[in-house]
Amino acid sequence: MNGLCEFVHDNVGTEEYRIFAHSQGGLIAEWFDFFKCDKNLKGIVTIGTPFQGNTLPLIAPKSVLRRLPVGRKQIVDLACMSPIISALIRKRMEGRQN
């Protein structure tokens, strides 16, 4: 996540901005906001984001999962109702109540 924080800071600077994201990009944007990487982020709009998580880690054979270009932790973090997905959902629901 530090690499993403640095990338945004280097390319956006001190300007306020919003993120528009699709699919897994929405999860990454929410994760970015969850860890408070940048105080200049003023909002997130997501389209087709799987906030319920992904079933692939639960049903795919290990031989398939080993071929994916991401680490095991990243795959597990995106699984249905993983701790990080659950935390993102809770944060989103709290934001709607305020």
Buried (B, 14 or more C-beta within 10 A) or exposed (E): EEEBBEEBEEEEEEEEEEBEBEEEBBBBBBBBBBEEBBEEBEEBEBEEBBEEBBEBBEEBEEEEBEEEEEEEEEBEBBBBEBEBBEEBBEEBEEEEEE
